[in-house]
Amino acid sequence: MYWLGQMVSLIGSWMQMTGQAWLVLTLTGSPFKLGLVSTLQWTPMLFLSLFAGVVADRYPKRRILIITQTGLCCMAFVLAALCLTGKVQYWHVLITATCVGTLQAFDMPTRQSFVVEMAGRDDLLNAIALNSTIFNLARVIGPALAGLVVKEVGIGWAFALNGLSFFAVIYALRAMDVPDRVRPRQGSAVSHILDGLRYIRRTPLVLGIMILLAVLSIFALNFQVLVPTLARNVLHGDSGQYGLLMSCMGAGALLGSVGLATFGGRGLQTRAILAGAVCLGLGEIALFFVKGWGLSGLALFVCGAAMATFSASSNTIIQWNVPDELRGRVMSIHSLVFGGTTPFGAFISGTLAQRLGTSATFGIIGVVAVLSAAVMWLSRLLAPRTVQPSGPRVAQAEPFAAPRGGGRD
């Protein structure tokens, strides 16, 4: 139920993400202002993620997700109404992006830690990889569909369809029957946050992953904000061709996540994290040289596969190691590193693209990705080894009950 609901909702989310970027370029024509939207959307993650982890550990995760998904649904309809009435302005996009970012700050760590409650620790790799599969399947379908919708009927309908898509995941969350795993805790929110930070500091493997994730999030993983300018300014295409480029990236990510789910087994090599980082960097460096649509799509396909491999394997290894009682807080720090650094990365990418050009920016962030992976390997924090589930096994969730109206809500 969760998997199917997420699939529908994520297709809509990718439609909105694609449409929003094209809308900003249409309104402003500025790569810098496009980067500024991404900066504001991810800034709440920087300030709220740690507190969101405490909330995720204190309250039922399913109910938190219902609230956040409902809020994201409302934001999609607001932006759709502004576009369909012809009143949308750039500052409207800035405000709605900030509201979406605030909701995502609570949604992301809760959603990631909720997966293990449904699947259990032993099947966590496959659960995360399958979750990544639908995310990346949506990455293939959503941008292409958004490009078609924007071209044929207008950009407002892309946002409206995203709003409608949230009904699927909200219904699934309300109808499913998953035990609430909330443990009473004493102490302040600050002390709980510090517990999560101390765990990361004294666990070298997790610390190494967090450091590499931070560097790549600031530079290499922000390459998606450059794809609209690549399509419009370098390749001189329209919204449909931009959507196809995004779909090429999504197809690669889909292949990477399916491969991880199929061949990951019960163990996972840390070299999968390093290989993902290196291949991502090489794909971005390739975009510095290529100028045609075919080779650009191929390079983005490689970037997508590498990004999915890196993200899913790093997420899985962290969750395999973290104790259950710290899961929400550690994953909130993961979300902070993964998303909270995005404002800096989006600002850097937008500024570099404005000053040096899109192709040169791809080359710079690609070199940073390759060098950072090499440093982590040489430092031995991410020395090649096989990691398997450790610690107490999470109790398997009870079988999902048949949909029953509003669930326990």
N, C-alpha and C positions, 0 to 999 in steps of 0.2 A: 504493500500500500504506500509506504513512504517512497519507495523507489519510483513507482509510477507517477505519484503526485509530483515528485521533484522533477521528473523528466519533462512533464508539461510546463511546469513553472519556469524551469531553467531555459527552455526554448524562448519563452516570453522575455525573460531577463536579458538574454543575449540580443533579442530584438531591440530592447530598450537601450542597451549599451551601445549597439551599433548605430541606432537612430540618433541617440544623444550626441555622439561624436560628430555625425554628419550634420546635425542641426547646428552645432556650435561653429563648424567650419562654414556653413551656409550663412549664418548670422554675422560672423566676424572675419572669416578668412585667415585667422591667426593661429599658428601652431602654439604660440605662447598662451593664448587664452584657452585653447583646448587643454593644455597642460594644467592651467589654473583650475579648470572644472574638476579634473581628476584629483588635484591637490586638495580642494575643499571637500570632495567626496570621501577622501580617505583620512582627513585630519581628525575627525572624531574617533577613529580607531586608535590614534596616537594617545589620546587623552582618556578614553573610556574603557579600553580593552582590559586593563588590569582589574578595574572594578567589575566589569562584566563577568570576569572569571569567578569572582566571589559570588556574584548573583547566580551563576550557573551551578555552583556547588551547593548553594543554599536552598534553591527553589526547583520545583519540577521542570525539567528541561523541555518537555513537550508543551507545557503551557507557555513558557517563555517564547518558544518558536511560533506558537499560534499568534501571540501578540505582535512579534516582529514581522511576521509574514503579512498580517493584516495591515500593518502600517505601511509596508512596502507596496502593497496593493493600492492603497489610497494615494501614495505619491505618484504612481504610474497614471492613475486616472486624472490627477491634477494636471500633470504635464500634457496629457492627451487633450484635456479640455482647453488648455491655453493654446495649443497648436491648432486644434480644429476650429476655434473661434478667431484665429488669426491675430491673437494678442500677445503671443509669446515673444519675450525679449531675452537677451543674454542674461540679465540679472535673475530672471525667473529660473533659468537652468542652474545658476549658482546656488540659489536657495534650495531648490528641490534636491540637488546633488548632495548638499550638506545634510539635509534631513534623511536622505537614503543612507548616507554614511553613518549617521548616528544610530539608526536602526541596525545596520550591518555590524556595528561594533558589538552589539549584544547577540546578534544572530549567529555570527561566525563561530566563536568558541563554543557556544551552546550546541550548535548543529554538529560540530566535529566530535564533541564528547558524547553526544547522543547516539552516534553510530555504534559505539562499543557497547552501549546498554542494550541495543537491539540485537547485535550479532555475537557478542562475547569476544574475549581476547584471542582465542585460538583461531577464529575466522576473521580477525580484524583486517589482515592484509587484503583478503578477497573483498571484504565489505567496503573498505576504503577505495580499492581499485574499481569495484563495480559502481560505487558512487561517483568516482572520477570518470567512469565510462559514460554515464548519463550526462554529466557536466560537459564532457567533450563532444558527445553526440549532439547535445544542444548547441555547442559551439559551432558545429558544422551546419545544422539546420537553421538556427536562429539568425545569424548574419545574412545568409543567402535569402531567407524569407523576408528579413527586414529590408534588404536592398530592393527586392521585388515590390514589397508593399509601399516603400517610400517612392519608388519610381512610378508606380501605377496609380495609387490612390492618395498618397500624401503621408508625411511623417507622423502626423497625429495618430493615425490608425495603428502604427507600430507600437506606440505607447498604450493605446487602448487595448490591443490584443495582449500586451504584457499584463495589464491590470486584470483581465479576465483569466489569464493563466494561473494566477495565484489561488483561484478558487479550488483548483485541483489539490494543491498541497495542503491548503487549510482544511479541506474536507478530510483528507487522509489523516492528518494529525488529530483531528477531533474524533474520528471514527476508530482509530486503532486503540488497542488495549495493551499498554506497556507499563509495567510496574514503575512507580516513582522511586528512584534510588537517592533519596535525600537523607543525609545524616545530620542530626543536630550538632551545631558547632558553637563554641564559645570564643570570645575574643573579638577584637575589632577587625574591620575590613583590612586595615593596613597590616596587621600582624599576619592575616591569612595570605595577603599578597607576598609578604616577605618569606613565608614558608615556601611558596612556589619558586621564588628567586633563589633561595638557598639550595633547593633541590637541583636546579639547573647548574648552579655554580659548582656543586660537588659531584656532578655526573659528567665526566669529560666528553663522552659520546654525544649526549644531548647538547652540551655547551658548544661543541664543534659544529653540530648541525645548525644551531641557532645563529652562530656567527656567520656561517656561509649563507644561510637564508637571508640574514640582514643585508649583506653586501649585494647579493643577487636581487633582492627586492628593491633596493635603491637604484640599481643600474639595469641589469639584464632583464629582469622580469617585467620591467616597465615598457618593453618594446611594443606592447599592444597600442599604447597611446600614439605611437608613431605611424601605425598602419594607415590611418586616414590620410595623413600628409604624404605617405608613400604613394597611395593610390591617386590622390588628387594633384599633388605638386610635382612628383617625380615621374609617374607613369601616365598622368593626364587622363584619368578615367572618371567614370561617373559613380553614382551610389551603387548600381548593380555590380560593377566590377570590384568596388571596395568590399561589398558583401561576399563576393567569391574569394577574394584574398583572405578574408577572415575565416571563411569556410575551409580553405586549404590548411590554415593553421589549426582549425578544429579537427580536421581529419587526421592530422598528424598526432594531435593530443589523444584522439580516440584510439588510434593504433597503439600508442604508448601505454595507455591505461589498460586496454584489453590484454596486451602482452604481459603486463605486470600481474594482472589477475590470473592469467593462465599459467605462467611459469614461475610465479613467486613462491608457490609451495608454502611450507611451514617456516622457511628461513628466508632472509633477505640480505643481500650483500651490500655493505656500505659503499662498495665501488659503484653501485647503481646511482647513488647520489652524486658522486664525483663525475661519472660518465654523463649524467644528465646535465650537469653544469657546463662541462666542456663542450658537449654537442650543441647546447643552447648558444654558447658563445661563438662557436664556429658557424652556426647558421646565421647569426647576426652579422658576423664579419662578411659572410657571402653577400648579404644585402648591401654592403658597401660597394661591391663591384658590379652586381647585376643591374640591368636597366629594363629588361623585358618582362612581360607578364608571366610567361611560363616559368622562367627561372626564379622569379620573385615568389611565385606560388610554391615552388619546390623548396626554396629556402625557408619559407614560413611553415611548410609541412614539417621540416626537420626541427624547427624551433618549437612547434607545438608538441611533437613527440618527446623532445628532450625536457620541456617544461613539465609535462604530465609525469614523466618518469621521476624527475627530481622531486616534484611536489608530493606525489603519492608515497614514494619510498621514504622520504624524510618524515612525513606525517606519521606513517605506520611505525617506524622505528621509535619515534618519540613516545607514541601511545603504548607500544609494547613495554617500554621501560618505566613509564610513570605509574606510581601507585594510584589506585582508584580514588582515594580520598583527595588527591591533589590534581586530578585530571582536568577539571574545569579551569583551575588557576594556571596550570602549565600550558594548556591549550589557549588560554587567553593571552599568555606571553607569546606563544607561537603566532597568534593572530596579530598581536602588536608588532612583532618583527616582520611578519608577512605583509600585513596591510597598513600598519601604522607608519612604516617608513615610506609608503607609497607617495605621500605628499611631497617629500623631498625628491624622490625619484622622478615623479611627474614634472615637478618644477625644473629639475636639472635637464630632463629630456626635452621639455618644451623650450627651454632657454637655448640649449645646444642646437636644436633643430632650427630655431629662429635665427641664430647667429651663423652656424656652420653648415646648415642644410641637413636634411633627413638622412641621406646616405652616410655622411660623415658621422652622424650620431650613432647610427647602427654599428659602424665600425668601432667606435670608442667603447660602447657598452659591451660589445662582444669581446674585445680584448680584456676588459675588466673581469668578465665572467671566467675566461680561461685562466687568467693569472690568479684569481682568488681560489679556484679549485686546486691549482698547483700548490699554492701556499698551504692550504688545509691538508693536503696529502703529505707535504714535506714536514709539517708540524706534528704529524702522527695523531692529531685529534680525530681524523677520519681515516685512520689506517685501514687498508682492506681487510675485512673479516665478515663472517656470517653472523647475523643477529637473529635470534629467535624469541618467541614470546617468553617473558619472564614475569616473576611475581605471582601473586594469587590470581587464579582464574576468575574472570568476571562471570557471575551466574548468568546462564542463558535466560533471555527474556521468555516469558510465557508466550505460547503461540498466539498470534493475533486473533482476536475475536472477530466475528462477522460485524460489518459496519452496523452501528446502532445509533443512528441519529447524531446526537451531539457528544457521544462518548461520555466520559466522566465530567465533562464541562457542562 
